[in-house]
Structure formats: structure tokens, C-alpha cells
């Protein structure tokens, strides 16, 4: 993260990212709990369906991460590459 996010913006970026993750959890956990309890086949089948959904979404996430390029900060520093400062 230190290579990708400038030091001045790092705290704000991580705070917004954590807030978004917490809001997602706050909304999704009760909704998924309701889906498990209201599943027509019973709670065990509902839990299995929600678990299957999580596994499928996790595999999609891994597939997307495969296309991301990793940045080696030591290599970038040796080349003299500087990332632009973003002003907000």
C-alpha cells in the first residue's frame, strides 16, 4: 500500500476503505441471515446456498486478482520511478 498510495493520503484512503468494508458487513450479514432462515428447503439448505454463493464469489475474486500486476517497491525505487502526488 505504501507504494500505491502516497503517504499524505494513506490514512484517508485506509479509513474510507475500512468504512466501506464495515458498511458492507453491516448490510450483508443481516440480509444473508434472513435468506438462510427463510430458505424454502430449511436452514441447512439455506446455509449451503449462502456458502456456495460465497465460494463462487471468492473464486471470481481470485480470477480478477490474477490479472492484477504486482508492484515491487524496491525495483521501482532503483529505477527512480515516482508516483504522482494526487491532491484532494
C-alpha positions in Angstrom: 0.0 0.0 0.0 2.9 2.4 0.7 3.9 2.2 -2.9 0.5 2.7 -4.4 -0.9 5.3 -2.0 1.1 8.5 -1.2 1.9 9.0 2.5 -0.3 12.1 2.8 -3.4 10.3 1.6 -2.8 6.9 3.1 -4.7 7.5 6.3 -7.7 8.9 4.5 -7.7 6.1 1.9 -7.4 3.3 4.5 -10.2 4.9 6.6 -12.6 5.1 3.7 -11.7 1.6 2.7 -12.4 0.2 6.2 -15.6 2.2 6.4 -16.8 0.8 3.1 -16.0 -2.8 4.3 -17.8 -2.2 7.6 -20.9 -0.8 5.9 -20.9 -3.8 3.5 -20.8 -6.2 6.5 -23.5 -4.2 8.4 -25.8 -4.6 5.4 -25.0 -8.1 4.1 -24.8 -10.1 7.3 -28.5 -9.5 8.4 -29.7 -9.9 4.8 -27.9 -13.2 4.4 -29.1 -14.4 7.8 -32.6 -13.6 6.7 -32.0 -15.5 3.4 -30.8 -18.6 5.4 -33.7 -18.6 7.8 -36.3 -18.0 5.0 -34.9 -20.6 2.6 -37.8 -22.8 1.4 -35.8 -26.0 1.9 -34.8 -25.2 5.5 -32.0 -23.5 7.2 -29.4 -26.2 6.4 -30.1 -25.8 2.7 -30.1 -22.1 3.0 -26.8 -22.1 4.7 -25.4 -24.3 1.9 -26.7 -21.9 -0.7 -25.2 -18.9 1.0 -21.9 -20.8 1.5 -21.9 -21.8 -2.2 -22.5 -18.1 -3.2 -19.5 -17.1 -1.0 -17.3 -19.7 -2.6 -18.3 -18.7 -6.1 -17.7 -15.0 -5.4 -14.4 -15.9 -3.8 -13.3 -17.8 -7.0 -14.4 -14.9 -9.2 -12.3 -12.5 -6.9 -9.3 -14.8 -7.3 -9.8 -14.8 -11.1 -9.9 -11.0 -11.1 -6.7 -10.8 -9.0 -4.9 -12.9 -11.4 -5.0 -10.1 -13.9 -3.5 -7.5 -11.5 0.1 -6.7 -11.8 2.2 -6.7 -8.6 4.4 -3.7 -7.9 7.9 -4.3 -6.4 8.7 -1.1 -4.4 12.4 -1.9 -4.4 12.6 -2.3 -8.1 10.6 0.9 -8.7 12.9 2.8 -6.3 16.0 1.6 -8.1 14.6 2.8 -11.4 13.8 6.2 -10.0 10.1 5.8 -10.7 8.0 8.3 -8.7 4.3 8.1 -8.4 2.3 11.3 -9.0 1.0 13.1 -5.9 -2.8 13.3 -6.0 -4.3 16.3 -4.5 -7.7 16.0 -2.9 
